[in-house]
């Protein structure tokens, strides 16, 4: 990338203490630099680097997860817990590589793809990434609208409009308040979702042996279970945050040499481990809750979100449906903002174009509003959107692996041989599951 091209690219987050960052961000950047110089240790040393993975993690507990995990738990009990566990381990690997790419190259993944691949390939990747962004936004807006509907009885269409308006407010935090304000709000939303499901799992009184078996015994039970497994995978390993995470780390802190670069990646890896573990616990809790409350009582047809909320209130009581609605609303509001930021990264990176983030939010809101206005079953739309997302994962993951194994691009942060092997296995599993689902759906 030439200097003129670099100047034309607006960074996703402010950086550099030379007057660009806001006062609070300058303090964070200064603390991060002291950590890189070993002047801050322990929790104080890690603290300035926590945040980017939590922004990515909100996409791993978005409304699509609610739909696929609850459907899996109510219909198949604890059987698909192993899919959530494996998906979360894959997510840790993938998000670590994305964060590493941003640190090593100073570019986000779409920018790196534009530099590496031909223009037709880059344009193709951009088109599919935009389609994936639409599917992502569909799930998130519908989820937030369902949360408002469950909590306040607001009809879905006006609820979707309200959710869109709230997402504008969240985006304003990043635009006018800086990335630490946005990260703080996202972390708060993650905490709300976690507490909501902990309460529900306690009330569900799940079976410990059944949970252990579900986590350790990989199996399917017909085509529909494979469909749900692919949906879980698509809802857990999210293509748009594979792009976004590299943008969140590319200019956040600037290491001075290879040693600081390696230390910076170690801090970011801790961020990934903490955030993805929390997201994994939430996703596992969703299936455990649905299995304990519905499947154990023979209620295997409970799939719609409104049915789930009503069932939680009737069976568990103790305002469980309120906790579910709050968690769903927090998930939708935060995830739709993160999706819009990811869309900015995709457009700017692949085709070197950028539109105001609020205009993009308005444009991407339209397809979701149309779906809601048409009266499409929102829970069905959520599940199908996650299946579509799963098919988009290889188009983000394969270029990521190709670049992260290239020493010329990555320097001392190039993937180790064992990391490459793990990445190849993950890619093969994801593509294989998608092909199997396609074969079962079209030819079974």
LOSEFI-354678 format. One record per residue (C-alpha): x, y, z; residue in one letter. Coordinates in steps of 0.05 Angstrom, whole numbers, plus 5000, padded with zeros to 4 digits. Layout:
N
XYZA...
***
This chain:
444
500050005000X502850684981X503151275028X497551624990X493151014997X494650955070X492751675082X486051565047X484151005094X480651245156X482650815216X477050455252X479550695320X483951285339X491251145355X497751475371X498851955429X500552535383X493952885391X489652405350X486752005408X481852275459X484452405529X481951745558X484851365499X491551715507X491751455579X490250755555X495450795500X500651055549X499050485598X499649985541X506450255522X508850185594X506349455594X510249315530X516449595564X515249125625X513749725670X506849455686X505848725705X500348255725X493148485717X495349205710X499749005652X494148635616X488549135629X490149635574X489649085521X482948805542X477149005497X477948825423X476248095434X470148285476X467648705417X468548095373X465447635426X458747995425X457847705355X458747015385X452747105431X448247475382X440847315372X442546785321X445746385377X439346435417X435346135359X440045575340X442045375410X435045375439X432444975379X438144475388X437044405463X429544325460X429543825403X435843425417X437243555490X444643575507X446843205444X449743805407X453744095465X460043825433X458644255372X458544885415X464944675450X468644525386X466045165353X468545575412X475445265408X475545415334X473446135350X479346225397X484246005344X481046415289X480347065329X487446995354X489946955283X485747545262X488347965320X495447745303X494747945230X492848655250X498848705297X503848405248X501948745184X498649395207X492949225160X486148905171X484348255135X480548585077X486449055064X491248475066X486948095017X486648684970X494248724971X495247984961X489847774911X487748014842X482348534835X477048034811X478347594871X478048184919X471548414888X468647724894X470647684967X467648374979X460948184948X460247544989X462447925052X456948445040X451747885032X454247575097X453648255130X446448295109X444947615139X448447825203X444448465208X438048085196X439147645256X441348205301X435648695286X430448145290X433347915357X433248615387X426048715362X424048055393X427148275459X423148915459X416848525440X417848025497X419348555549X414449105531X409548795481X411749265425X409748985356X415748735316X416049265263X416149875309X420749475356X425549385298X425550135285X426950265359X432649755359X435650105298X435250775333X438750495395X444250215352X445550915325X446751135396X451650575410X455450735346X455951465368X460051235427X465550995381X465051595335X464952145387X467251805452X472751345427X473850605426X474450515502X467450775512X464750295460X468649715490X466049875559X458849865535X459949205498X463148885559X457049105599X452448785549X456348135552X455748145628X448148245623X447547655575X451847205620X447947365683X441347255647X443146545626X446446355692X439746505725X436046085675X440845495679X440145475755X432645455748X432944915694X436044405741X440044055685X442943355686X450443345700X451842655669X447842845607X451743495600X458343115605X456042615552X453843165506X460543515512X464742895500X460742475451X460442745380X454242495342X448442705299X441242465292X438842585222X439343165172X435843665217X441043575272X446443715220X442644335198X442544575270X449844395279X451744815219X447345375245X450845335312X457545365276X455245965235X452646315297X459046185337X464646285286X462346935255X465447145188X464547895198X468547915263X474147525230X474948155188X473448635245X478248365298X484348505254X481949225246X481149295322X488449115333X491949405271X492750115297X490750065370X497850025398X504150105356X509949645378X516949905365X520449245349X519548495343X519948375418X514448875432X510348595375X510747895404X509048145474X503148535446X500447915413X501047535479X496748055513X491648035457X491447275462X489647335535X484047815514X481547285465X481846725515X477847105567X472547375519X471546735480X471046325544X465446765569X462046715501X462745965503X459745915572X453746325548X452745885487X453245245527X448345535577X443245655523X443044925503X443244675575X437445135593X433244905534X434844175546X433344215621X426944615614X423844355549X427043705524X426843375592X419243485593X418143235523X417143935495X421543805434X417744275388X419344915425X423445325376X420346015369X423346535414X416646765440X414846045458X421445975494X420246595536X413146385554X415545685572X421045955616X415946375654X411045795662X416145255680X421745605717X418046225741X421946735781X421547225723X425846765680X422447025617X424447735636X431747535643X431347185576X428247805543X433548265573X439147815550X436147775480X435348535476X442448665501X445048165450X441348475391X442849195406X450349095416X451248585360X447949025307X452849585322X458749125318X456048855251X455749565223X463049695243X465049045209X461449265146X465649905146X472049495151X469849035093X468149605046X474250035063X478949435059X476749074996X474849654951X478050254986X471350594996X468050855059X461251145074X459051485139X457750955191X450851225206X448951195132X451250475129X447150315191X440950605157X442250215092X443549545126X437449635170X432749625110X433048875092X431448685164X425649175165X422948875101X423348165129X419748385192X414448765152X413148145109X411247745170X416647205162X417246765224X422947115261X425646485294X426046125226X429446735196X434446735252X436345995243X436846055167X441146685172X446046295215X446545735164X448146255110X453446545156X456745865162X457545835087X461146505089X466346285140X471245955090X471646585048X474346955109X478146385140X482046125081X485246805064X486746905138X490446245142X494146385077X496747055102X498246835173X502846275148X506746755103X513146975139X514147565091X507447855113X507547655187X514947695206X516247395275X508647295286X508046795229X503946175247X507745605278X507144925242X502444665296X498045285288X497745175213X495744455222X490244655270X487845195222X487644685165X483544205207X478644755227X477844975154X476744265131X471544125185X467644755169X467644645094X466143905103X460144045147X457444535096X458244035039X455043485079X449143925095X448444115022X448643385000X443543175052X438943745036X439043684960X439842934950X437342575012X
***
